[in-house]
Amino acid sequence: MAVSSNSSEDPITDINLTPLVDVSLVLVIIFMAVAPFAIQAGIKVLQSKASAQVGKVSMSESVQVKLTKDGVLTLNGTELAREEYPEAVARALVKSADKFVIVKADTENKVGQVVSLMDEAKQAGALKMALMRN
C-alpha cells in the first residue's frame, strides 16, 4: 500500500500532459489549414503509348525545338540565339495547326534549361507539348 504525503516540501514528479496535448492539437489544426496552400503547380507529364494514331498532326506541322549539349538552340531547323526564342516560338505557334511543340534535348542538358524552354513555349501559346531525347 502506497502512502501519499501531501507536504509542500516534496517536489512535483508528475508530468502534466494537458499542455502537450493542447500544443499538439493546435499544430495539427495549423497543418490541416496550411496543407492545401502548400501544393505547387507542376508540369503534367504523360507517357506516350507506342501505337499508331489516326488523324494526328504530323511532325512537319508541329513546332520543333532542339537543344544540343553545346547549348545550340534550333527552332524548326533554324539556329537562333537564346534571347530570340520566345518571339520565334510565338511566331511559329501562330502558323501551327494545333499549337503542338516538340522539345528535343540531349541527355547531357540540364533539366533547368529544358524546363525553361518548355515554360516559354507554354507562355507563348503552346497547347500540347512533347519531350524527346536526341
C-alpha positions in Angstrom: 0.0 0.0 0.0 1.5 3.3 -1.1 1.4 6.2 1.3 1.0 9.6 -0.2 2.2 12.6 1.8 0.9 15.9 0.6 3.5 18.1 2.2 4.7 21.2 0.4 8.4 20.1 0.7 8.0 17.2 -1.8 9.0 18.0 -5.4 6.3 17.6 -8.1 7.2 14.5 -10.1 4.0 14.1 -12.1 4.1 15.2 -15.7 1.2 17.4 -16.7 0.1 16.2 -20.2 -2.6 18.8 -20.8 -0.3 21.5 -22.3 1.4 18.9 -24.5 -1.9 17.7 -25.9 -3.1 21.3 -26.4 0.0 22.2 -28.4 -0.1 19.0 -30.5 -3.8 19.6 -31.4 -3.1 23.3 -32.3 -0.2 22.1 -34.6 -2.4 19.5 -36.3 -5.1 22.2 -36.9 -2.5 24.6 -38.4 -1.0 21.9 -40.7 -4.5 20.9 -41.8 -5.3 24.6 -42.6 -2.0 25.2 -44.5 -1.7 21.9 -46.4 -3.9 22.9 -49.3 -1.8 26.0 -50.0 1.4 24.0 -50.0 0.5 22.2 -53.2 2.6 23.6 -56.1 1.6 23.6 -59.7 3.8 21.5 -61.9 4.1 20.2 -65.4 1.8 17.3 -66.2 3.8 14.5 -67.9 2.0 11.7 -69.7 3.8 8.7 -71.0 3.0 8.0 -74.7 2.0 4.6 -75.9 3.6 3.0 -78.9 0.6 2.7 -81.2 -0.4 4.3 -84.5 -2.8 7.2 -84.1 -5.2 8.2 -86.8 -5.7 11.9 -87.5 -2.8 13.3 -85.5 -0.8 16.2 -86.7 2.4 15.2 -88.5 5.8 16.3 -87.1 6.2 18.7 -90.0 3.2 20.7 -88.9 4.3 21.0 -85.3 6.9 23.3 -83.8 10.2 21.5 -83.2 12.7 22.9 -80.7 16.1 21.3 -80.4 18.7 22.0 -77.7 22.1 20.4 -78.1 24.6 19.6 -75.3 26.7 22.6 -76.5 23.8 24.9 -76.0 22.9 25.4 -79.6 19.2 26.1 -79.9 17.3 25.5 -83.2 13.6 26.1 -84.0 12.2 24.1 -86.9 15.8 23.6 -88.2 16.8 27.3 -87.9 19.5 28.1 -85.4 18.7 31.1 -83.2 20.0 32.9 -80.1 18.5 32.1 -76.7 17.2 35.7 -76.4 15.2 35.3 -79.7 13.5 32.1 -78.6 10.3 33.5 -77.0 9.4 35.7 -80.0 10.4 33.0 -82.5 8.3 30.2 -80.8 5.3 32.6 -80.6 5.6 33.3 -84.4 5.9 29.5 -85.1 2.9 28.7 -83.0 0.7 31.1 -84.9 1.4 29.0 -88.1 1.0 25.7 -86.3 -2.3 23.8 -86.7 -2.8 22.6 -83.2 -0.2 24.5 -81.2 2.0 21.4 -80.6 5.6 21.9 -79.5 8.2 19.1 -79.6 11.3 19.8 -77.4 14.3 17.6 -78.3 17.3 17.6 -75.9 20.5 15.7 -75.3 20.9 13.6 -72.2 23.7 15.9 -71.1 21.5 19.0 -71.0 20.5 20.4 -67.6 16.9 20.0 -66.6 16.5 23.7 -65.9 17.4 24.6 -69.5 14.8 22.2 -70.9 12.1 23.2 -68.5 12.7 26.9 -69.2 12.3 26.2 -73.0 9.0 24.3 -72.3 7.8 27.1 -70.0 8.4 29.8 -72.5 6.7 27.8 -75.2 3.7 27.3 -72.9 3.6 31.1 -72.2 3.8 31.7 -76.0 0.6 29.7 -76.5 1.5 26.1 -76.8 -1.4 23.8 -76.0 0.4 20.5 -76.3 4.0 19.6 -75.6 6.2 16.6 -76.1 9.7 16.0 -74.8 12.1 13.8 -76.8 15.7 12.7 -76.4 18.2 13.0 -79.1 
